[in-house]
Amino acid sequence: MTQQKLQKELEQLRAEIEKVDTTDAQTKTKLEQLVRDIENELEKPEKDEVQHGLMDDLRESINRFEAEHPRTTAILNDIMVTLSNMGI
């Protein structure tokens, strides 16, 4: 169930990334990389250091995008909680 929830959240995040203004290429690139990192972690769980780095990246992204992209931030927060519940 948690894996399905995470997949749904990643789909929502991808949809939000598509809505990001194309003039904000850096934000879009960062979010796309974050999605790839999450998917890579799910495919082959790494060591704790990588997991902590992923969670740090999620926290940083939440802080960075909170004002400009509130929907994206909410989805990132949901993903962070889901990953935490999965032990990542």
Steps between C-alpha positions, in 0.01 A plus 500: 500500500777745589677430170176572309448821697853612419450426129181709502683785675782483245243521218349807667845654533573438132173672409595799716848513346334533158319810630821672613568807289750416230694815587577336834717229347715457810199414717366261241837329464541465877154347537555259211830389656325449833243272335779299336684471833186372672435248224862381513472455877188290455662282234808420704509626856839642586686549822375725776719790386324512163160474666584786734622703204173439319299608803722809536439583133126465554507729804708755311261491206201546726659806657605643164170455315258568784408857404510473122360150451274409795337200325839357407616551857198314636569205271870498595402497865263206441780313320741568785250361753432193286872429456551542873220253567675258264818530706688704242 
